[in-house]
Amino acid sequence: MPLLVVQNHGLYHFSFVFLVLLTFSVSVIGQTCMNYGETSPSNASSCLCPPGFGGATCAQPGCGGTIFDGSHRSLAQPSSSSSGFANLTASDCTCESGWGGVGCNVCTTSSACQVAYAAVNGNASATSGLGGLTGLNDTMVCNTAPTVWAASELSCQVNNPTLEALYPLQSTLNILRTLNGSLSPLHNTSGTLLSPSTSSSIYAQLMYAGVEQFFCTASPCTQTSSNSTTSSGSTTSTTWTCQNLACSCIKNATFCGGVPVSNLTGTIDTLSGTLIVACDSTNTCHFQQDVINSVFGSQGLSMEGCVFGECVTQAVIDTTNTSSAAAASGGTELSGGVIAGLAVVGVIIALGLAVIAWGWYVQRAAKKLPFDGGQSGGISVRWSDISYIVQSPTNSPSSLITKSTIQGGKTILDSVSGSIESGQLMAILGPSGAGKTTLVELIAGKRKSGQYTGSITFPPHTPGHHPRVAFVPQNDILPSMLTVREALTFAASLRLPEALPASSKAALVSTVISKLGLDGIAETRIGASDGTGRGISGGEARRVSIGLELVSCPDVLVCDEPTSGLDSVSAFRVVNVLKELAREGGVAISHQGSHGHRKGVAVICSVHQPSSRLYHTFDSVHLLSNGRALYSGPGGLAPAQYFMRMREEGGAGADVLPYEEGYNVADYLLDIASESPDIPSMPLSHNAVGEIGQSVSSEKTNGGKDVEALLSTQNLAPGTYVATFLTQLQVLCGREWKVLRRDKTLFFTHVCVACVLGVFCGGLYYHTGLTIAGFQARIGCLFFMGSLIAFSSLSALYNIVEIRPLFLRERSNWYYSPTAWLLSRLIFDIIPLRIIPTVIVCTITYWMAGLAHDAVHFFKFLLVIVLYTLVMTLFNFLLGTLFRNGGIAILLSALSALYQMTYAGFFVHLASIPPVLRWLRWLCPLNYTLEAVSVNEVGSGLMIEDTLQGVPVNVSATLIMQLLFGFGLNNYYRDILVLFAFIVGLGVAVIAVVWLKVRERR
């Protein structure tokens, strides 16, 4: 094969492949007639030959005479100087007046056609025997334009620097283009074959130094013409598109074994496919075929100094001019790839519009629903025999992604019972590890990882009906860039019915702010909780957290250690707010009951170590020790009196510590829970708040079986989103826009870095040349931009890790669906932080580096880069949601970028990778990206102009791309579809992980 010759015999033989790909043909049909002549029907020992050839096997070119002489034309004779081949140069063939081209087959004047025709046919009309043309103008003319009316000859010089360095003698290509042989005056010439089976066709012969090297044919063919106007005048172009290309190399000719080390027979004989011959009135033609284009560029092999000549009657021109003009005015059809791309874009736009329309309809329907006034409150809470067991964790690789696997078990709560009526404020006391947080989370219906039994009811609700239970976690997780009012408005917009007008929601938020004593900081940004950019104090943040739950108008409010981390004044202020809420009810829930009294809210708080003043604020107390309830009843001095009576009665309570008058009751209770943990639990009948009631008793008649379902989120919480999906998306996007507008650091950092890197990269590759080294620099520039995107997208991962705690809190409280959150994050992360910086850096680099200078290729380049940006952003989103440890996610993202750089095809030729590792290339998005942008670059007609050891090289960059990197020339649209597939697959994976894994589990 020629490519092996190139590799094994150095630069000289490297250039042979260019000449091979110049030709156009497939395998030779098994026959004795050369030049694709056909056996004569009247004489099986002779051949019908294409015009300009003759002899017994059509192997000898005509020498002198004209094409009308047919089988009587004089022929070039074999020459010893050309290894026995017929040689036009050695035969000293000269053309008659009015004829030109190598072989004298091209007419130059009309009189030459007329004289030559009359010399053979006498006074016979040239239109005789032509159906429909008899009697019309039969004047013979010579058509010297590229357009063909019947059958036209052309002869061109092959002037390519690389070929001329290798073959310094003259190379010429002769082509006979036959559109309709029956209309040509040659159709009755003796021994002449214009086209096989009278169809449109092309015959071509390459002559080198007057000796034929190989011949080709292609059929059927179509002709299209077009006119264009430039500054130099009007230009007519004619394009011939032919199918079934076939070529045959002449054995032992210079190209076909005459020089054994450069035998191109195997390559020439196997060329096939579609042949395009495009000529214009500037005497230039282009021969285009897949292999030829891969060597000489998208324009194919350029031929200069072309002469056209066709002897044809004026009648043929007159009768076919109209149809030819109509064909010439036809438009260009869109390619299949463009049509497929437009179809995909159309489907995406249609689906997007359909989703928006559906969301708008659902949103309007929700706003028209009747509003019940938001009545709430008046709900008691009773829990009976609550037990909770958590199993001990064990280390496993899966713990990097999910919770550790568990085995064994530890009892956190052991048959705990208690109750609280509406309008009361309860404190759950106990030392660290007593189970306070676990109990309040179970009451609030939070998802737990352990196993639990027991029952929780909410009188007067019957089992199966669930009130609105709000939960304030121990840590204040708040949106740092929003003001207090904006944070509360955000919660109200998502947690209140859409039927409630926006003005009413705003009034509710203002009332909550007033109740919580936040009027002075309502317009202050909350600030970060890590001490950077603080806006409000810890006590104020705790009240904001409470306010976020109050705007949802809860029936029960559960707080986990609302006073932890606060000074005594701030803690007392927070508890006073909770006391007021318990007595007077919430905001929208502050309506009158059936007897003209407000319905209060049951407020349950776990408290670690309250002061005496703070302790006496609570109406009731629930004391836990090692998961058991030692006391549940009224607050104040009642717990101390209870334990003193137990001490006086002796028995199991004899070891209870004595209470000293004036001592903080809360401290006394904590001492008992810590130092006397073995005292018996408080009997259920002693519960001073009230009897558990029939609902609890009926629950316990189930044989003590596991009633985990009663404690699940599905049963203790509504489990539905109040706002419609479109409203969720609108509110989330509004918050993201405010955050982006106020925290400009990340956006401007991305933009500034993009500008700096664009100038740096553009300067590094400034105006890359058209040499082989310059082409490698072009691909290096494209590779650099892809690698830059892979690493810069790491900030998307950090953003997900940073905002994850806020998402978990808001999702657990049913603010919005994960899909709405993901869409808002994609919109306000990808557009400002990914696409805009990517477009900036790539635009600067593209034009500074001197890449393909036309809009089409530039925007095709941007399309690939933007798609790759989406792929990498979604991939980092997936890592950020899949792994709880942000450090591990960042490490894997960096390693994946290095893997992509390895398999992109720039550092190592993919074909040289061992098969056991080569399959990994199909999982590398950067490989498809680099291939697509490289194919797009060479597809602009990029030509390599270089000199290697004194030999000029003028070839298509496509060949260098395939040799160095192994990229497929026709893989652009395939790569686009693969990148789309990556986007869809990663998008589905991110949504699945967020729905299934990224959820609060305590």
C-alpha positions, 0 to 999 in steps of 0.5 A, a space after each residue: 500500500 502507498 501509505 506503507 511506502 510513505 512510512 518505509 521509504 522516506 519523504 520522496 515516496 511520501 509524495 506518491 500518495 498525493 498523486 494516487 489520490 489525484 486519480 478517480 476509479 475502482 476496479 477494472 472490468 475484466 475485458 480486453 478493451 482498454 480505456 473502457 471501450 466495448 467490443 464491437 457488435 459487428 466485429 468481436 476482434 475489435 473495440 469501440 473506443 472513446 474519442 481520441 483512442 484507437 487500435 485493436 484494444 483502444 490502447 493507442 491515443 490519436 496522433 493528429 487528425 480529428 475526433 471525427 476520423 474515428 477508426 481511420 484516425 492516425 495513432 501514436 506509435 509505441 516508443 522504446 524511450 517510453 518502455 514500449 508505450 504509445 507516446 504522443 511526445 515521441 511520435 511528434 504529433 501535431 494538431 490541425 488548425 482549430 484543434 488543441 489539447 493533448 491528443 488534439 481532441 478539443 475544438 477551438 473554432 466552429 469552422 474546425 468542427 464544420 470542416 472536420 465533419 464535412 470531411 467525413 460525412 460530406 454534405 449530410 446534415 448534422 441533425 439527421 437522425 436526431 429525433 425532433 431536431 430535423 429541419 432546425 438550425 444544423 449549423 455546427 458550432 464549437 462550444 468552448 464554455 464549461 457547460 456541456 450540451 451533448 458531449 464535450 472534451 476538456 484537457 487540463 494541466 496538473 500543476 501541483 507543487 508536490 507532484 511537480 517536485 516528484 514528477 517534473 515532466 508535464 502531467 495532463 488530464 483529458 476528460 470526455 463528458 457525455 451528457 446525451 451522446 445521441 445529440 452529438 455529431 460524433 454518435 455515428 462516427 465509426 469505431 467511436 463510443 461516447 458513453 456506455 449504454 447511451 447514459 451520461 458518463 465521464 471518460 478520463 485519462 491521465 497522460 504523463 510526458 505524453 504516455 497514458 498512465 491510467 484511465 477512469 470512467 463514471 456513470 451516470 452523471 448529472 450536470 448543474 450550472 450556476 452564475 455568480 458575479 464578482 468584482 472581476 465580472 460574471 462567472 459561469 460554473 458547471 458541476 458534474 456529479 457522477 456515480 460508480 467511479 472506476 479506474 484502471 492502472 496501466 501495467 508497467 506505466 510510470 505510476 503503475 509499476 514502472 518504478 517498482 518502489 512506487 507501484 500505485 496499482 493497488 490504490 488506483 484500482 480500488 478507488 471508488 464512489 462519487 466523482 465531482 468535476 467542477 469547472 468555471 469560465 476561468 479555465 480552472 477545474 476541480 476534481 473531487 473524490 473522497 480520497 482526493 479530497 483527503 489529500 488535496 483539501 475539500 476543493 479536491 485537486 485543482 487543474 489549471 489551463 483547462 481548454 473546453 471544446 464541443 462540436 455541437 449543432 445550434 439546434 441542440 443548444 437552442 432546444 436544451 437551453 431552457 431546461 439547462 437554465 432551469 436546472 442551473 437556477 436550482 437551490 442547494 439541498 440541505 445535508 442530512 446532518 443539518 436536517 437532523 440537527 434542525 429536527 433535534 433543535 425543533 423537538 427540544 424547543 417544542 418540548 420546552 414550550 409544551 412544558 412551559 405551557 403545561 406549567 402555566 396552565 397548572 399555575 393558573 388553575 392553582 391560583 383559582 382554587 378556593 382558599 380556606 383562610 389558613 386556619 391552624 392550631 388547636 392541635 395536641 401531640 401525644 406519643 406512646 411507647 416510642 422506641 428507636 434503635 440505631 445500628 452501629 456503623 461499619 466502614 465500607 467503600 460505599 460509605 463514601 457515597 451513602 451512609 455507612 452500613 450498620 450492624 448490631 444496634 444501640 437503643 436511643 429511645 426506650 418506650 418513651 411516652 408523653 403529651 402536650 396540649 395546644 397553647 403550651 410550651 414544652 421543654 425536653 431536658 436531658 444530658 447529652 446523648 439522652 435522646 432529646 434530638 431523636 425524640 423531637 425529630 420523630 415528632 416532627 416526622 423527619 426521616 430517620 435511618 434507624 428502626 423505631 416503634 410506637 405511635 404518635 397522634 395529633 388529637 383531634 386529628 384521627 389517625 391517618 390525618 396529619 397536621 402541619 408540623 414545623 421543625 427548626 433544626 439546631 443549626 441555622 442554615 440560611 441563605 446568606 445573600 438574602 435579607 431577612 425579609 427576602 428569606 421569609 418571603 421566599 419561604 412564604 411564596 413556596 409554602 403558602 397556597 398560590 390562591 393566597 394573593 401576593 399582598 397577603 403573603 407580604 403582610 403575613 411576612 411583615 407580621 412574622 417579622 414584628 412578632 419575632 422582633 426583627 423589624 430593625 434588621 428586616 432589610 439586613 442581609 443574613 450573612 454567612 454562618 462561618 464568621 465571614 461576612 456576618 450580617 445578623 447575630 446568632 440570636 437573630 439568626 435563630 429567630 429567622 429560622 423560627 420565622 421560616 417555619 412560622 410563615 407556613 402556618 404550622 399546627 405544631 412547632 418543634 425546635 431542636 435546642 433553639 437556645 444553644 450557642 446563645 447568651 442568656 439574654 438572646 436565649 430568653 428572648 427566643 424562648 419568650 417569642 416561642 411562649 407568645 406563639 404558643 399562647 396566641 398562635 401563629 400569624 395566619 393561624 391567629 383566628 378565633 376558635 369556636 368559643 371566641 378564643 384563639 387556638 394556640 400552637 403546641 411548641 416543643 423544644 429540646 433544651 440542653 441546660 437552661 438558666 433558672 429564668 429560662 426554665 420557668 418560662 416553659 409550661 411543661 417538662 419532659 426529662 430523658 435519661 439514656 433514652 428513658 422518660 424519667 418525668 413528663 408533666 408540668 414545669 416549675 417546681 413540679 418535677 422537683 416535688 415529684 422526685 422528692 416524693 419518690 425519694 421519700 417513698 424509698 424503694 427504687 427512688 431512694 437514691 434520688 438526689 435531694 433538692 435544695 431550696 433555691 437551686 436551679 430546677 433545670 440543673 437539679 433535673 440534669 443532675 438526676 438524669 446524669 447521676 441517678 439514671 437507674 430510677 424508674 420511668 414515670 408511670 403513664 398514669 402520673 402524666 400530669 398533662 392529661 391522659 393519653 386518650 383513646 387514640 393511643 390506647 387503640 394504637 397499642 392494641 395492635 399487639 405491640 407490632 412495629 408501626 414504623 409507617 405511623 412515624 414516616 414522613 409520608 404519614 406525619 407530613 403532608 408530603 406534597 409541594 404547596 406551590 406548582 412546579 412553575 412557581 417553584 422554578 420562578 421563585 428559585 430563579 429569583 433567589 439565584 438572580 439576587 445571589 448572583 447580582 449581589 455576590 459578583 466575585 465568582 462571576 467576574 472572576 470567571 470572566 476576568 480569568 477567561 479574558 486573561 487566558 484567552 489573550 494568553 492562549 491567543 498570544 501563544 498560538 498567534 496566527 499559527 502558520 499553514 506548515 505541518 508544525 503550524 497545523 500541530 499547533 492548531 490542534 494543540 490550541 484546540 486541545 488547550 481550550 478543551 482542557 481548560 474547560 475541563 478544569 475550570 468546571 471544577 467550580 461547579 462542583 464546589 458550588 454544589 457542595 457549598 449549597 447542599 446543606 441549604 438544599 437538604 433543609 429546604 427539601 426536607 421541609 417540602 419547599 420545592 422539588 429537586 427537579 426545580 432546584 436543579 433547573 434553577 442551578 443549571 440556569 444560573 450556573 451554566 449561563 453566567 459561570 460556564 457558557 459566557 466565560 467559555 464563549 469569551 475565552 474561545 472567541 478571543 483565542 479563535 481569532 487571535 490564533 487565526 483559525 478558520 476565518 468564516 462565521 459558519 465554522 466559528 459557530 460550529 466550533 462554538 457549538 461543540 465547545 458549549 456542548 462540552 461545557 454542558 457535559 463537564 458541568 453536569 459531570 461535576 454536578 453528578 460528583 457533587 451530589 453523589 459524594 457527601 465528601 467534597 474533597 473526594 468529589 474534587 479529587 475524582 473530577 481532577 483525575 477524570 480531567 487527566 484521563 480525558 486529556 490522555 484519551 483525547 487523541 493529542 498526546 497519544 495516537 489512539 490506535 497505538 493504545 493496547 486493546 485492553 485499554 483502548 475501549 476507554 476512549 469511547 467514554 472520553 467526552 474530550 476525545 469527541 470534542 477534540 475530534 469535532 473541532 479538528 474536523 471542523 477546522 480542516 473542513 474549512 479547506 485548510 491546506 498545508 504548505 510546507 517544504 521538507 528537505 527541499 521538497 515542496 508539500 501542498 496537501 490537505 490538512 485532512 491527511 495530516 490530521 488522519 495520520 497524526 491523530 486518527 480522527 475521522 473526516 466525517 465524524 463531526 455530526 456523530 460527535 455532536 450526537 455523542 455529546 448530546 447523549 452525554 448531556 442526556 445521560 448525565 442529566 438523567 443521572 444527576 436527577 436520579 441521584 438528587 431524588 434518591 440520594 440527596 435527601 435529609 436522613 438523620 
